[in-house]
Structure formats: structure tokens, C-alpha cells
């Protein structure tokens, strides 16, 4: 069962994304900000990270940078879920190593397709 | 003869024998004549007469008057008047004669009276020289001199006319600072006529009183040195008209070296129009700048609104869409409780969006002057209790709110809607930016004719660089980008306080917290 880390500081959205992924059979862990996420990723080694861009203290950019720099986590795909619709942000994030950039609000089908593409060998589906 | 020579003493005419005198007379270059005392009979005239006068001597013997008949008409009266002196001695005249060919000769004539032994006037001897050559040179010199003088006079006159007709006022002052030259343009410019101005101290006429001392001191030093700060450049300064009106002029002063030191000339011109035009231009430029700044502000406001709306609206929209899709796609697998939660999330997201929209509309109303201020007698104690209950159950459920009230028993005059906006926004901000579980202080006190509210949080604090813009529409401090908000809360608070005629102040320390203080005056007599 693939493990997905959801990093989101809005509790409602965190709950909704968690619920969706669990309904799709993924194992989900959450973090409400970048600092907590970094601690948990190091320990739990998720298969994929869904991450908000704007967060207090450690933001999405820093989470990505930290993951890319660490050999143990560099291969973990990271997808941004963001309220920022600026195309420059998307380019910047993809260049920095993000595997996806989804703008809120998003359709659950598209998010699930993206996750499945990034986790091809996933045994998450029932 | 040597002995005879020695025997001749001064005054002896012995040597002048008749033949000697005759030879002398015949060879003399000057005309010589001897007449009777009445000039009616000519005894002798020498040959030089014929050469100089161009007339026959024989005619003169017949008519001695011919000697003076040939005088130039312009000189004749003068010579005739002088003839009387011939018999008295001391006659010496210069005059012109006209020869029969019409040639003019200048004659210098001297006449000596000769007396007989009895002392009676016997005859007149005249000697007349042709002085035409020397007279011509002299005349030419006179002519040249006159010509030169005429030219100088003409030049001077031309220069004077030039100055006089100059459209520029020209003023010259002497070494005492008194006016020496004052042209028509100066008359028109200052209202003093030339006659009034000449000889008067310039500073007393046209220099405003407060500048006089400086002007006179400058003049004193310039008179000696020919140098000074105001010389040889163009200056703008204030001058006085005869009416006492002060007006701006431009002037250029230059020193003119003269025997006694320096005098000063100046061109002066009225620059009232130019100064006015310049002021208008500056005003127009300022207006354009202001309009541009306003335009810029509006653009920034628009950008801030777009940024806010695009960011802040996306979160509740995501909650709505995700909840709806979960209900749609997984509805049959969800418990009734979960479904209820999802519907609750939709409702709460819609509520949050509606709130944001209301804030935007509120600011729009206030910006267009449509926000109304309707004060009424309020029971503030009850009002605060209800507000607190609402907040404690809602946004404040994770915090502790310490409430203190003082002297709220009697009713007060305030607009309850605006007051609600003030307190709700200040409290929501305090809660939003403070850690969960922390304490928020809220106090509400009434003084004689003012209400004071205080909200103290233990939140992020307001960065120094954001303080100038804190109450601006859509403005959000740099350290709150992760906390939801429209950037309208404090703008709304400020507008509501202003409508009450009140004041808002705050103190803040980064990382420690912020204290907002609102003071609203009211007329106790209105209650």
C-alpha cells in the first residue's frame, strides 16, 4: 500500500484530501506545515508527497529543496497543490524538481490520475 | 656808413627815404594803401592790391569806396561797423572779399591813423594781407571739429533714443545710489516719471523695505571695487511699484567705470506673468503627479484585490468542489455522519466566501461614501456579552478571551452595526494571529464622554515595514501570507472608527503580540 504524505495548513482541505486518498486505498499521513512534514518524511519515507506551497515558516519550496538535497528522499515525487495560479510559479517549481503542480480547486479524478502516473507500480488499488 | 649805422638809434626813421619806402611798397606781398581821413581820396595803393583784389588800381583811385564794396555780403556789415575804429587806431579786421571772377579771398586788414604836426588826423594807411591759405586750413579744422561734434551729438542722441525707446526698463544710478537715467519703460514699470525719479535714491523707490539694507551695503562695496554678488548676471527679485504693490522682476546690473569710480546700469523687466506661468506649470505638474499617483494606487489596489481574491477564494472553492466530488463519487461508501461532515464543509466554505464578499462590499460602500452612520442609544454591556458569546462559540473556541468591562451600565450613543464591525474584526485578528490556547485580552470601558476598547493578543506582531500601510485596503503584513484573510479587516475597522469621529492606535512587538486601542467619543447629552 503506497504511503502519501499530505502537507496542508488548512484543516478542512487536509481532511478532504486525506479522505479522498484513503477512499482510493492509499495510506495517508498528514502534516499541517513544512517543518512537521520534513520531520515525518525523514522517519516515514512516504512514496509521494502532496504539498501546499504557502505555509508558515517552512514553505513548499523549502520542503522540495530539502527533499531533493537529501539522497534518502530525492526520489520521492512531490506534487504541489496550490492556491497560486501564477504560471511562473509552476515553471519555477517544475524546474526545481516538482513532479506536478495542481491549482486549487482541482478535480479529484485529475489528482488521482497524476498520483497513479507517478506511482506506476502502486498496489494501492484494491 | 659804418659810423652812420652806429649813429642810428632806435626810433630813427632817417633811413626811410622816399625811394626806399616806394620800393618796399611796390614789392610788398600785402596790399598797402594810403587814403585821406575821410576815405574819399586814395593817395596811393601798391601793386599787391591788384593781385589780391583782382581789380585795377586805377579804378580804386577813381572810387576808393571800391575797397570795401568787394567785401563778402556776410562780412560787410561787421567791417563797416568797425570802420570808425580806423580813425581811432586799433582797427584789425578779418573778412572775405569777392573778386570779379567770384573767387573768395580772406583778408586780414590793419589800418593806422597818421597825424600831422599839429596833431590833426591827416591820413589813413592800411595794410591788407591775403590770409586765404591759413584761413582755409583753420576753416577746415573748424569744419571737421563741428562735424565731429555733430556726429558725437547724433550718436549720443541715438544712444539716448535707443535707451529711451527700449521695451526693457533701463536705469542707471550714480555712486550715491541716486537715479541718473530712467527711461520710458522704467516709468511704465514702476509708475514714477523720469522727472520724479532722477536724483532720488533708487533703493527708496523700488527696493522693498526688508531688502534695503542689504541693497545699500552691496552698493557701497561695489562702488569701490566694481565687483559684487549681484553684478554681471541675471537675477530675479521682488520690486516695488509706486502704488506699493510688490512684483517679481528680473534684472541684470553691470558696473560702468567712470572718473569717480563706478556707476551702475541695469536692465529690468516685469516677470509677473512668467512667475505665474511657472507656478501654474508646477501646479499642473503636481496635479498630474497626484493623478498618476492615485492611478497607481488604484492599480495597486486592483492588483492586491486580484491577488487576494485569487488566493483566498481558492481555498473555500476547493473545499466545496472536493466535498461535492467526494459525495458524488463515493457517496454510497460513506456513512451518514461523513456525508453530513462533507455537507457541513460546503456550508462553512460558502459562509467563509460570503464573509469575504461582504467585506469587499463593505469597503466598496465605504469608498463610494455610501456607508451610513446611524448612532442609537445602546446597552453596551448586553451588546458585548452577545458578541463574546458568538466569538467564543466560533472563531475563538480554541483561545481564552479575558474580558473586562467598566462603567457600562448607562446607555451610550453609537452605531451598533459599525461597532460590531470594529470589535469583531479586532478580535478575529487577535485570535487568527495568536497561537491556539493563548489568551486574548478584551476590555471595554466608558469614560465621561468616550468609549475605549482594547484588544490585546499574543500573536505574530506587526513588522515595522508594514506599519505605514496597515490600514490600507487589501494590504496584508509580510508575515501573514500563510494565514487566510482579505486584508480588509483593519481597513474596515478604521472606516468605522472614523465614522464615529474616533481614533485608533496600536502598539506591537514582533513575535510578542499587538495591542489595539479604539477611542470613540459620544455626546452623553444625546443619550
Interface residues (C-beta under 8 A of the other chain):
Chain A: X9 X10 X12 X13 X15 X16 X17 X19 X20 X23 X54 X55 X56 X59 X83 X84 X85 X103 X104 X105 X106 X107 X108 X109
Chain B: X310 X311 X312 X314 X315 X317 X318 X319 X320 X321 X322 X323 X325 X326 X329 X330 X333 X338 X342 X345 X348 X349 X481 X482 X483 X484
